[in-house]
Amino acid sequence: MSARIGIEVAYATPQKQIVVDCEVEAGTAPRDAVRASGIVEHFPEIDIDRCDLGVFGKAVDDNYRLNPGDRIEIYRPLLADPKEIRRQRAARGLATKKGGGAVNPE
């Protein structure tokens, strides 16, 4: 009989965040654990087969095997390309995170 391990599955929207504790067999793939967690009952919009997944902030692929205590994070698609947002800010002369950016002297 295979050992069972405790993991967490996390998902968040701007309105709501849920972390589900569950047990899976050691070595389970992340997508299988997400399915087993039942988190889609809270967020039916999650497409388990297509969403990006990570463990503790690092992207993982379907070959990753879970370890005790891992937290699987389900990532939502980006609404805007971060590089494009920075370009737009620079074009408007707004300060960026690294400092700089033009200031309109008058």
Biopython code that builds the backbone (N, CA, C, O; Angstrom):
import numpy as np
from Bio.PDB.StructureBuilder import StructureBuilder

atoms = [
    (1, "MET", "N", (0.844, -1.185, 0.000)),
    (1, "MET", "CA", (0.000, 0.000, 0.000)),
    (1, "MET", "C", (0.886, 1.244, 0.000)),
    (1, "MET", "O", (1.865, 1.317, 0.743)),
    (2, "SER", "N", (0.542, 2.200, -0.821)),
    (2, "SER", "CA", (1.323, 3.417, -0.972)),
    (2, "SER", "C", (1.062, 4.383, 0.186)),
    (2, "SER", "O", (-0.058, 4.472, 0.689)),
    (3, "ALA", "N", (2.093, 5.095, 0.596)),
    (3, "ALA", "CA", (1.958, 6.066, 1.679)),
    (3, "ALA", "C", (1.164, 7.276, 1.205)),
    (3, "ALA", "O", (1.253, 7.668, 0.041)),
    (4, "ARG", "N", (0.394, 7.860, 2.102)),
    (4, "ARG", "CA", (-0.369, 9.065, 1.793)),
    (4, "ARG", "C", (0.340, 10.252, 2.419)),
    (4, "ARG", "O", (0.908, 10.162, 3.507)),
    (5, "ILE", "N", (0.292, 11.362, 1.706)),
    (5, "ILE", "CA", (0.945, 12.571, 2.188)),
    (5, "ILE", "C", (-0.057, 13.726, 2.233)),
    (5, "ILE", "O", (-1.024, 13.749, 1.472)),
    (6, "GLY", "N", (0.179, 14.662, 3.113)),
    (6, "GLY", "CA", (-0.660, 15.848, 3.205)),
    (6, "GLY", "C", (-0.105, 16.957, 2.328)),
    (6, "GLY", "O", (1.090, 17.253, 2.357)),
    (7, "ILE", "N", (-0.991, 17.565, 1.550)),
    (7, "ILE", "CA", (-0.617, 18.689, 0.687)),
    (7, "ILE", "C", (-1.707, 19.746, 0.783)),
    (7, "ILE", "O", (-2.741, 19.531, 1.416)),
    (8, "GLU", "N", (-1.467, 20.886, 0.151)),
    (8, "GLU", "CA", (-2.465, 21.940, 0.037)),
    (8, "GLU", "C", (-2.636, 22.296, -1.432)),
    (8, "GLU", "O", (-1.698, 22.183, -2.221)),
    (9, "VAL", "N", (-3.841, 22.729, -1.791)),
    (9, "VAL", "CA", (-4.117, 23.234, -3.129)),
    (9, "VAL", "C", (-4.693, 24.633, -2.943)),
    (9, "VAL", "O", (-5.672, 24.815, -2.219)),
    (10, "ALA", "N", (-4.081, 25.627, -3.600)),
    (10, "ALA", "CA", (-4.481, 27.024, -3.414)),
    (10, "ALA", "C", (-4.891, 27.665, -4.734)),
    (10, "ALA", "O", (-4.304, 27.413, -5.786)),
    (11, "TYR", "N", (-5.929, 28.509, -4.637)),
    (11, "TYR", "CA", (-6.376, 29.295, -5.785)),
    (11, "TYR", "C", (-6.959, 30.587, -5.253)),
    (11, "TYR", "O", (-7.565, 30.614, -4.182)),
    (12, "ALA", "N", (-6.774, 31.661, -6.010)),
    (12, "ALA", "CA", (-7.289, 32.948, -5.561)),
    (12, "ALA", "C", (-7.759, 33.778, -6.743)),
    (12, "ALA", "O", (-7.190, 33.728, -7.833)),
    (13, "THR", "N", (-8.803, 34.532, -6.499)),
    (13, "THR", "CA", (-9.269, 35.569, -7.410)),
    (13, "THR", "C", (-9.173, 36.868, -6.620)),
    (13, "THR", "O", (-8.885, 36.834, -5.424)),
    (14, "PRO", "N", (-9.407, 38.005, -7.255)),
    (14, "PRO", "CA", (-9.380, 39.247, -6.478)),
    (14, "PRO", "C", (-10.434, 39.265, -5.355)),
    (14, "PRO", "O", (-10.277, 39.991, -4.374)),
    (15, "GLN", "N", (-11.480, 38.489, -5.495)),
    (15, "GLN", "CA", (-12.554, 38.485, -4.509)),
    (15, "GLN", "C", (-12.437, 37.389, -3.446)),
    (15, "GLN", "O", (-12.974, 37.537, -2.348)),
    (16, "LYS", "N", (-11.749, 36.306, -3.757)),
    (16, "LYS", "CA", (-11.800, 35.147, -2.864)),
    (16, "LYS", "C", (-10.543, 34.299, -3.004)),
    (16, "LYS", "O", (-9.995, 34.146, -4.096)),
    (17, "GLN", "N", (-10.098, 33.752, -1.878)),
    (17, "GLN", "CA", (-8.946, 32.840, -1.874)),
    (17, "GLN", "C", (-9.323, 31.610, -1.061)),
    (17, "GLN", "O", (-9.960, 31.712, -0.013)),
    (18, "ILE", "N", (-8.922, 30.449, -1.559)),
    (18, "ILE", "CA", (-9.170, 29.205, -0.829)),
    (18, "ILE", "C", (-7.921, 28.339, -0.871)),
    (18, "ILE", "O", (-7.273, 28.200, -1.908)),
    (19, "VAL", "N", (-7.601, 27.765, 0.267)),
    (19, "VAL", "CA", (-6.534, 26.770, 0.361)),
    (19, "VAL", "C", (-7.184, 25.502, 0.901)),
    (19, "VAL", "O", (-7.747, 25.504, 1.996)),
    (20, "VAL", "N", (-7.105, 24.426, 0.135)),
    (20, "VAL", "CA", (-7.730, 23.155, 0.496)),
    (20, "VAL", "C", (-6.640, 22.192, 0.979)),
    (20, "VAL", "O", (-5.670, 21.931, 0.267)),
    (21, "ASP", "N", (-6.810, 21.672, 2.187)),
    (21, "ASP", "CA", (-5.914, 20.624, 2.689)),
    (21, "ASP", "C", (-6.438, 19.286, 2.189)),
    (21, "ASP", "O", (-7.640, 19.025, 2.246)),
    (22, "CYS", "N", (-5.546, 18.446, 1.703)),
    (22, "CYS", "CA", (-5.983, 17.115, 1.289)),
    (22, "CYS", "C", (-4.831, 16.129, 1.389)),
    (22, "CYS", "O", (-3.675, 16.509, 1.572)),
    (23, "GLU", "N", (-5.173, 14.867, 1.267)),
    (23, "GLU", "CA", (-4.181, 13.790, 1.270)),
    (23, "GLU", "C", (-4.226, 13.084, -0.069)),
    (23, "GLU", "O", (-5.291, 12.808, -0.622)),
    (24, "VAL", "N", (-3.029, 12.800, -0.575)),
    (24, "VAL", "CA", (-2.896, 12.068, -1.833)),
    (24, "VAL", "C", (-1.808, 11.020, -1.657)),
    (24, "VAL", "O", (-1.062, 11.057, -0.678)),
    (25, "GLU", "N", (-1.714, 10.105, -2.580)),
    (25, "GLU", "CA", (-0.633, 9.120, -2.527)),
    (25, "GLU", "C", (0.689, 9.811, -2.828)),
    (25, "GLU", "O", (0.746, 10.709, -3.667)),
    (26, "ALA", "N", (1.737, 9.400, -2.154)),
    (26, "ALA", "CA", (3.071, 9.948, -2.407)),
    (26, "ALA", "C", (3.396, 9.784, -3.882)),
    (26, "ALA", "O", (3.133, 8.732, -4.466)),
    (27, "GLY", "N", (3.964, 10.812, -4.483)),
    (27, "GLY", "CA", (4.333, 10.751, -5.890)),
    (27, "GLY", "C", (3.226, 11.123, -6.849)),
    (27, "GLY", "O", (3.399, 10.998, -8.061)),
    (28, "THR", "N", (2.089, 11.578, -6.341)),
    (28, "THR", "CA", (0.985, 11.983, -7.202)),
    (28, "THR", "C", (1.395, 13.187, -8.032)),
    (28, "THR", "O", (2.151, 14.037, -7.563)),
    (29, "ALA", "N", (0.903, 13.265, -9.260)),
    (29, "ALA", "CA", (1.147, 14.413, -10.132)),
    (29, "ALA", "C", (0.269, 15.584, -9.677)),
    (29, "ALA", "O", (-0.828, 15.365, -9.163)),
    (30, "PRO", "N", (0.738, 16.825, -9.861)),
    (30, "PRO", "CA", (-0.024, 17.988, -9.404)),
    (30, "PRO", "C", (-1.451, 18.075, -9.949)),
    (30, "PRO", "O", (-2.375, 18.363, -9.188)),
    (31, "ARG", "N", (-1.650, 17.834, -11.239)),
    (31, "ARG", "CA", (-3.009, 17.931, -11.797)),
    (31, "ARG", "C", (-3.956, 16.907, -11.178)),
    (31, "ARG", "O", (-5.133, 17.192, -10.953)),
    (32, "ASP", "N", (-3.437, 15.728, -10.910)),
    (32, "ASP", "CA", (-4.272, 14.708, -10.281)),
    (32, "ASP", "C", (-4.652, 15.128, -8.867)),
    (32, "ASP", "O", (-5.766, 14.866, -8.412)),
    (33, "ALA", "N", (-3.724, 15.779, -8.175)),
    (33, "ALA", "CA", (-4.013, 16.262, -6.821)),
    (33, "ALA", "C", (-5.039, 17.386, -6.849)),
    (33, "ALA", "O", (-5.907, 17.455, -5.978)),
    (34, "VAL", "N", (-4.948, 18.266, -7.840)),
    (34, "VAL", "CA", (-5.933, 19.349, -7.963)),
    (34, "VAL", "C", (-7.318, 18.753, -8.187)),
    (34, "VAL", "O", (-8.297, 19.198, -7.589)),
    (35, "ARG", "N", (-7.392, 17.749, -9.049)),
    (35, "ARG", "CA", (-8.688, 17.081, -9.275)),
    (35, "ARG", "C", (-9.225, 16.478, -7.979)),
    (35, "ARG", "O", (-10.406, 16.620, -7.662)),
    (36, "ALA", "N", (-8.352, 15.807, -7.235)),
    (36, "ALA", "CA", (-8.767, 15.140, -5.998)),
    (36, "ALA", "C", (-9.159, 16.123, -4.906)),
    (36, "ALA", "O", (-9.925, 15.775, -4.007)),
    (37, "SER", "N", (-8.642, 17.352, -4.972)),
    (37, "SER", "CA", (-8.899, 18.331, -3.910)),
    (37, "SER", "C", (-10.330, 18.835, -3.878)),
    (37, "SER", "O", (-10.816, 19.253, -2.827)),
    (38, "GLY", "N", (-11.014, 18.801, -5.020)),
    (38, "GLY", "CA", (-12.377, 19.312, -5.076)),
    (38, "GLY", "C", (-12.458, 20.829, -5.146)),
    (38, "GLY", "O", (-13.536, 21.393, -4.957)),
    (39, "ILE", "N", (-11.353, 21.495, -5.411)),
    (39, "ILE", "CA", (-11.343, 22.960, -5.433)),
    (39, "ILE", "C", (-12.230, 23.533, -6.536)),
    (39, "ILE", "O", (-12.693, 24.669, -6.431)),
    (40, "VAL", "N", (-12.470, 22.754, -7.593)),
    (40, "VAL", "CA", (-13.329, 23.250, -8.673)),
    (40, "VAL", "C", (-14.776, 23.422, -8.217)),
    (40, "VAL", "O", (-15.553, 24.097, -8.893)),
    (41, "GLU", "N", (-15.151, 22.836, -7.101)),
    (41, "GLU", "CA", (-16.487, 23.082, -6.555)),
    (41, "GLU", "C", (-16.620, 24.540, -6.127)),
    (41, "GLU", "O", (-17.708, 25.111, -6.196)),
    (42, "HIS", "N", (-15.511, 25.147, -5.682)),
    (42, "HIS", "CA", (-15.506, 26.546, -5.263)),
    (42, "HIS", "C", (-15.261, 27.488, -6.437)),
    (42, "HIS", "O", (-15.744, 28.621, -6.448)),
    (43, "PHE", "N", (-14.503, 27.008, -7.428)),
    (43, "PHE", "CA", (-14.127, 27.821, -8.588)),
    (43, "PHE", "C", (-14.352, 27.011, -9.868)),
    (43, "PHE", "O", (-13.398, 26.455, -10.413)),
    (44, "PRO", "N", (-15.588, 26.933, -10.356)),
    (44, "PRO", "CA", (-15.862, 26.109, -11.536)),
    (44, "PRO", "C", (-15.164, 26.592, -12.802)),
    (44, "PRO", "O", (-15.083, 25.850, -13.781)),
    (45, "GLU", "N", (-14.660, 27.825, -12.799)),
    (45, "GLU", "CA", (-13.986, 28.359, -13.986)),
    (45, "GLU", "C", (-12.594, 27.772, -14.207)),
    (45, "GLU", "O", (-12.009, 27.969, -15.273)),
    (46, "ILE", "N", (-12.054, 27.057, -13.226)),
    (46, "ILE", "CA", (-10.718, 26.473, -13.371)),
    (46, "ILE", "C", (-10.756, 25.363, -14.420)),
    (46, "ILE", "O", (-11.562, 24.437, -14.332)),
    (47, "ASP", "N", (-9.878, 25.471, -15.406)),
    (47, "ASP", "CA", (-9.719, 24.415, -16.406)),
    (47, "ASP", "C", (-8.476, 23.622, -16.002)),
    (47, "ASP", "O", (-7.357, 23.986, -16.361)),
    (48, "ILE", "N", (-8.676, 22.556, -15.266)),
    (48, "ILE", "CA", (-7.558, 21.796, -14.696)),
    (48, "ILE", "C", (-6.594, 21.302, -15.769)),
    (48, "ILE", "O", (-5.388, 21.243, -15.534)),
    (49, "ASP", "N", (-7.101, 20.953, -16.925)),
    (49, "ASP", "CA", (-6.232, 20.414, -17.970)),
    (49, "ASP", "C", (-5.352, 21.473, -18.631)),
    (49, "ASP", "O", (-4.357, 21.126, -19.267)),
    (50, "ARG", "N", (-5.693, 22.750, -18.497)),
    (50, "ARG", "CA", (-4.960, 23.804, -19.199)),
    (50, "ARG", "C", (-4.269, 24.818, -18.288)),
    (50, "ARG", "O", (-3.369, 25.529, -18.735)),
    (51, "CYS", "N", (-4.667, 24.894, -17.039)),
    (51, "CYS", "CA", (-4.111, 25.929, -16.159)),
    (51, "CYS", "C", (-2.644, 25.652, -15.833)),
    (51, "CYS", "O", (-2.189, 24.509, -15.846)),
    (52, "ASP", "N", (-1.922, 26.729, -15.543)),
    (52, "ASP", "CA", (-0.539, 26.598, -15.104)),
    (52, "ASP", "C", (-0.533, 26.318, -13.605)),
    (52, "ASP", "O", (-1.351, 26.852, -12.857)),
    (53, "LEU", "N", (0.408, 25.469, -13.179)),
    (53, "LEU", "CA", (0.510, 25.093, -11.779)),
    (53, "LEU", "C", (1.909, 25.371, -11.257)),
    (53, "LEU", "O", (2.885, 25.374, -12.007)),
    (54, "GLY", "N", (1.982, 25.601, -9.968)),
    (54, "GLY", "CA", (3.274, 25.791, -9.323)),
    (54, "GLY", "C", (3.248, 25.188, -7.936)),
    (54, "GLY", "O", (2.186, 24.867, -7.404)),
    (55, "VAL", "N", (4.429, 25.036, -7.355)),
    (55, "VAL", "CA", (4.559, 24.575, -5.973)),
    (55, "VAL", "C", (5.428, 25.607, -5.266)),
    (55, "VAL", "O", (6.587, 25.815, -5.625)),
    (56, "PHE", "N", (4.849, 26.248, -4.258)),
    (56, "PHE", "CA", (5.543, 27.297, -3.505)),
    (56, "PHE", "C", (6.151, 28.355, -4.421)),
    (56, "PHE", "O", (7.307, 28.741, -4.251)),
    (57, "GLY", "N", (5.366, 28.823, -5.396)),
    (57, "GLY", "CA", (5.793, 29.930, -6.239)),
    (57, "GLY", "C", (6.683, 29.570, -7.407)),
    (57, "GLY", "O", (7.118, 30.460, -8.139)),
    (58, "LYS", "N", (6.967, 28.302, -7.606)),
    (58, "LYS", "CA", (7.794, 27.882, -8.739)),
    (58, "LYS", "C", (6.960, 27.007, -9.661)),
    (58, "LYS", "O", (6.336, 26.038, -9.229)),
    (59, "ALA", "N", (6.961, 27.365, -10.934)),
    (59, "ALA", "CA", (6.183, 26.601, -11.913)),
    (59, "ALA", "C", (6.659, 25.154, -11.961)),
    (59, "ALA", "O", (7.854, 24.869, -11.889)),
    (60, "VAL", "N", (5.695, 24.253, -12.083)),
    (60, "VAL", "CA", (6.020, 22.832, -12.217)),
    (60, "VAL", "C", (5.273, 22.278, -13.418)),
    (60, "VAL", "O", (4.233, 22.802, -13.816)),
    (61, "ASP", "N", (5.821, 21.204, -13.994)),
    (61, "ASP", "CA", (5.137, 20.561, -15.107)),
    (61, "ASP", "C", (4.466, 19.283, -14.621)),
    (61, "ASP", "O", (4.490, 18.965, -13.432)),
    (62, "ASP", "N", (3.880, 18.572, -15.544)),
    (62, "ASP", "CA", (3.129, 17.367, -15.181)),
    (62, "ASP", "C", (4.014, 16.213, -14.717)),
    (62, "ASP", "O", (3.510, 15.222, -14.189)),
    (63, "ASN", "N", (5.322, 16.332, -14.908)),
    (63, "ASN", "CA", (6.235, 15.278, -14.447)),
    (63, "ASN", "C", (6.620, 15.432, -12.978)),
    (63, "ASN", "O", (7.178, 14.510, -12.384)),
    (64, "TYR", "N", (6.327, 16.592, -12.390)),
    (64, "TYR", "CA", (6.664, 16.821, -10.981)),
    (64, "TYR", "C", (5.866, 15.854, -10.109)),
    (64, "TYR", "O", (4.688, 15.603, -10.367)),
    (65, "ARG", "N", (6.501, 15.323, -9.095)),
    (65, "ARG", "CA", (5.825, 14.436, -8.148)),
    (65, "ARG", "C", (5.796, 15.106, -6.787)),
    (65, "ARG", "O", (6.813, 15.601, -6.301)),
    (66, "LEU", "N", (4.632, 15.115, -6.185)),
    (66, "LEU", "CA", (4.416, 15.845, -4.938)),
    (66, "LEU", "C", (5.141, 15.222, -3.758)),
    (66, "LEU", "O", (5.326, 14.007, -3.677)),
    (67, "ASN", "N", (5.542, 16.093, -2.850)),
    (67, "ASN", "CA", (6.192, 15.710, -1.604)),
    (67, "ASN", "C", (5.319, 16.143, -0.432)),
    (67, "ASN", "O", (4.470, 17.021, -0.588)),
    (68, "PRO", "N", (5.514, 15.543, 0.738)),
    (68, "PRO", "CA", (4.718, 15.939, 1.899)),
    (68, "PRO", "C", (4.831, 17.436, 2.166)),
    (68, "PRO", "O", (5.929, 17.993, 2.164)),
    (69, "GLY", "N", (3.699, 18.078, 2.394)),
    (69, "GLY", "CA", (3.671, 19.493, 2.725)),
    (69, "GLY", "C", (3.671, 20.440, 1.546)),
    (69, "GLY", "O", (3.592, 21.653, 1.743)),
    (70, "ASP", "N", (3.759, 19.928, 0.309)),
    (70, "ASP", "CA", (3.743, 20.808, -0.858)),
    (70, "ASP", "C", (2.426, 21.577, -0.934)),
    (70, "ASP", "O", (1.367, 21.070, -0.562)),
    (71, "ARG", "N", (2.520, 22.818, -1.428)),
    (71, "ARG", "CA", (1.313, 23.617, -1.702)),
    (71, "ARG", "C", (1.264, 23.859, -3.201)),
    (71, "ARG", "O", (2.109, 24.561, -3.757)),
    (72, "ILE", "N", (0.266, 23.273, -3.847)),
    (72, "ILE", "CA", (0.065, 23.477, -5.280)),
    (72, "ILE", "C", (-0.700, 24.779, -5.451)),
    (72, "ILE", "O", (-1.731, 24.999, -4.815)),
    (73, "GLU", "N", (-0.180, 25.639, -6.319)),
    (73, "GLU", "CA", (-0.841, 26.900, -6.620)),
    (73, "GLU", "C", (-1.363, 26.843, -8.047)),
    (73, "GLU", "O", (-0.634, 26.482, -8.971)),
    (74, "ILE", "N", (-2.607, 27.196, -8.217)),
    (74, "ILE", "CA", (-3.232, 27.227, -9.536)),
    (74, "ILE", "C", (-3.161, 28.672, -10.013)),
    (74, "ILE", "O", (-3.678, 29.573, -9.352)),
    (75, "TYR", "N", (-2.522, 28.895, -11.159)),
    (75, "TYR", "CA", (-2.322, 30.247, -11.658)),
    (75, "TYR", "C", (-3.385, 30.630, -12.674)),
    (75, "TYR", "O", (-3.733, 29.852, -13.562)),
    (76, "ARG", "N", (-3.893, 31.853, -12.523)),
    (76, "ARG", "CA", (-4.850, 32.399, -13.487)),
    (76, "ARG", "C", (-4.072, 33.004, -14.649)),
    (76, "ARG", "O", (-2.920, 33.405, -14.482)),
    (77, "PRO", "N", (-4.694, 33.073, -15.829)),
    (77, "PRO", "CA", (-4.013, 33.716, -16.961)),
    (77, "PRO", "C", (-3.819, 35.209, -16.679)),
    (77, "PRO", "O", (-4.643, 35.837, -16.015)),
    (78, "LEU", "N", (-2.722, 35.765, -17.191)),
    (78, "LEU", "CA", (-2.489, 37.200, -17.048)),
    (78, "LEU", "C", (-3.493, 37.966, -17.897)),
    (78, "LEU", "O", (-3.834, 37.554, -19.006)),
    (79, "LEU", "N", (-3.961, 39.086, -17.357)),
    (79, "LEU", "CA", (-4.881, 39.922, -18.118)),
    (79, "LEU", "C", (-4.137, 40.864, -19.045)),
    (79, "LEU", "O", (-4.682, 41.303, -20.059)),
    (80, "ALA", "N", (-2.889, 41.179, -18.702)),
    (80, "ALA", "CA", (-2.082, 42.074, -19.524)),
    (80, "ALA", "C", (-0.640, 41.602, -19.487)),
    (80, "ALA", "O", (-0.183, 41.035, -18.494)),
    (81, "ASP", "N", (0.068, 41.843, -20.573)),
    (81, "ASP", "CA", (1.477, 41.491, -20.664)),
    (81, "ASP", "C", (2.291, 42.485, -19.838)),
    (81, "ASP", "O", (2.263, 43.681, -20.131)),
    (82, "PRO", "N", (3.021, 42.023, -18.805)),
    (82, "PRO", "CA", (3.785, 42.946, -17.957)),
    (82, "PRO", "C", (4.772, 43.819, -18.733)),
    (82, "PRO", "O", (4.974, 44.980, -18.377)),
    (83, "LYS", "N", (5.384, 43.281, -19.780)),
    (83, "LYS", "CA", (6.319, 44.084, -20.580)),
    (83, "LYS", "C", (5.592, 45.227, -21.280)),
    (83, "LYS", "O", (6.103, 46.344, -21.356)),
    (84, "GLU", "N", (4.406, 44.942, -21.786)),
    (84, "GLU", "CA", (3.636, 45.987, -22.459)),
    (84, "GLU", "C", (3.204, 47.070, -21.472)),
    (84, "GLU", "O", (3.217, 48.254, -21.809)),
    (85, "ILE", "N", (2.827, 46.680, -20.272)),
    (85, "ILE", "CA", (2.444, 47.659, -19.243)),
    (85, "ILE", "C", (3.629, 48.573, -18.927)),
    (85, "ILE", "O", (3.454, 49.785, -18.801)),
    (86, "ARG", "N", (4.832, 48.007, -18.796)),
    (86, "ARG", "CA", (6.019, 48.827, -18.525)),
    (86, "ARG", "C", (6.290, 49.791, -19.678)),
    (86, "ARG", "O", (6.643, 50.949, -19.456)),
    (87, "ARG", "N", (6.126, 49.311, -20.902)),
    (87, "ARG", "CA", (6.331, 50.188, -22.061)),
    (87, "ARG", "C", (5.347, 51.358, -22.034)),
    (87, "ARG", "O", (5.714, 52.500, -22.313)),
    (88, "GLN", "N", (4.098, 51.056, -21.696)),
    (88, "GLN", "CA", (3.085, 52.111, -21.645)),
    (88, "GLN", "C", (3.399, 53.121, -20.546)),
    (88, "GLN", "O", (3.236, 54.325, -20.744)),
    (89, "ARG", "N", (3.846, 52.640, -19.393)),
    (89, "ARG", "CA", (4.215, 53.554, -18.305)),
    (89, "ARG", "C", (5.374, 54.451, -18.721)),
    (89, "ARG", "O", (5.356, 55.660, -18.486)),
    (90, "ALA", "N", (6.379, 53.846, -19.340)),
    (90, "ALA", "CA", (7.533, 54.621, -19.776)),
    (90, "ALA", "C", (7.110, 55.679, -20.794)),
    (90, "ALA", "O", (7.590, 56.812, -20.752)),
    (91, "ALA", "N", (6.221, 55.311, -21.698)),
    (91, "ALA", "CA", (5.759, 56.253, -22.708)),
    (91, "ALA", "C", (5.006, 57.417, -22.068)),
    (91, "ALA", "O", (5.055, 58.538, -22.574)),
    (92, "ARG", "N", (4.316, 57.163, -20.974)),
    (92, "ARG", "CA", (3.580, 58.217, -20.277)),
    (92, "ARG", "C", (4.476, 58.990, -19.312)),
    (92, "ARG", "O", (4.056, 59.994, -18.738)),
    (93, "GLY", "N", (5.720, 58.516, -19.134)),
    (93, "GLY", "CA", (6.644, 59.230, -18.265)),
    (93, "GLY", "C", (6.434, 58.955, -16.795)),
    (93, "GLY", "O", (6.841, 59.760, -15.956)),
    (94, "LEU", "N", (5.814, 57.847, -16.461)),
    (94, "LEU", "CA", (5.612, 57.509, -15.060)),
    (94, "LEU", "C", (6.827, 56.794, -14.505)),
    (94, "LEU", "O", (7.537, 56.106, -15.238)),
    (95, "ALA", "N", (7.064, 56.952, -13.226)),
    (95, "ALA", "CA", (8.190, 56.282, -12.570)),
    (95, "ALA", "C", (7.974, 54.779, -12.608)),
    (95, "ALA", "O", (6.851, 54.288, -12.492)),
    (96, "THR", "N", (9.067, 54.066, -12.774)),
    (96, "THR", "CA", (9.011, 52.610, -12.756)),
    (96, "THR", "C", (9.519, 52.087, -11.442)),
    (96, "THR", "O", (9.992, 52.857, -10.606)),
    (97, "LYS", "N", (9.431, 50.807, -11.247)),
    (97, "LYS", "CA", (9.856, 50.190, -9.988)),
    (97, "LYS", "C", (11.337, 50.445, -9.696)),
    (97, "LYS", "O", (11.728, 50.591, -8.538)),
    (98, "LYS", "N", (12.152, 50.500, -10.737)),
    (98, "LYS", "CA", (13.578, 50.716, -10.547)),
    (98, "LYS", "C", (13.906, 52.192, -10.346)),
    (98, "LYS", "O", (15.075, 52.550, -10.203)),
    (99, "GLY", "N", (12.912, 53.033, -10.334)),
    (99, "GLY", "CA", (13.180, 54.464, -10.192)),
    (99, "GLY", "C", (13.452, 55.061, -11.558)),
    (99, "GLY", "O", (13.572, 54.337, -12.547)),
    (100, "GLY", "N", (13.547, 56.328, -11.613)),
    (100, "GLY", "CA", (13.742, 56.974, -12.904)),
    (100, "GLY", "C", (12.411, 57.399, -13.456)),
    (100, "GLY", "O", (11.532, 57.807, -12.697)),
    (101, "GLY", "N", (12.245, 57.321, -14.685)),
    (101, "GLY", "CA", (11.010, 57.766, -15.281)),
    (101, "GLY", "C", (10.982, 59.283, -15.333)),
    (101, "GLY", "O", (11.417, 59.947, -14.392)),
    (102, "ALA", "N", (10.492, 59.815, -16.384)),
    (102, "ALA", "CA", (10.491, 61.265, -16.556)),
    (102, "ALA", "C", (9.462, 61.923, -15.660)),
    (102, "ALA", "O", (8.385, 61.384, -15.409)),
    (103, "VAL", "N", (9.818, 63.081, -15.195)),
    (103, "VAL", "CA", (8.896, 63.916, -14.422)),
    (103, "VAL", "C", (8.670, 65.152, -15.246)),
    (103, "VAL", "O", (9.614, 65.720, -15.796)),
    (104, "ASN", "N", (7.435, 65.575, -15.338)),
    (104, "ASN", "CA", (7.114, 66.751, -16.159)),
    (104, "ASN", "C", (7.460, 68.033, -15.412)),
    (104, "ASN", "O", (6.674, 68.482, -14.577)),
    (105, "PRO", "N", (8.599, 68.626, -15.685)),
    (105, "PRO", "CA", (8.944, 69.889, -15.028)),
    (105, "PRO", "C", (8.171, 71.038, -15.661)),
    (105, "PRO", "O", (8.050, 71.106, -16.884)),
    (106, "GLU", "N", (7.660, 71.921, -14.854)),
    (106, "GLU", "CA", (6.914, 73.065, -15.393)),
    (106, "GLU", "C", (7.330, 74.304, -14.696)),
    (106, "GLU", "O", (6.823, 75.384, -14.999)),
]
sb = StructureBuilder()
sb.init_structure("model")
sb.init_model(0)
sb.init_chain("A")
sb.init_seg("    ")
for serial, (resi, resn, name, xyz) in enumerate(atoms, 1):
    if name == "N":
        sb.init_residue(resn, " ", resi, " ")
    sb.init_atom(name, np.array(xyz, "f"), 0.0, 1.0, " ", f" {name:<3s}", serial, name[0])
structure = sb.get_structure()
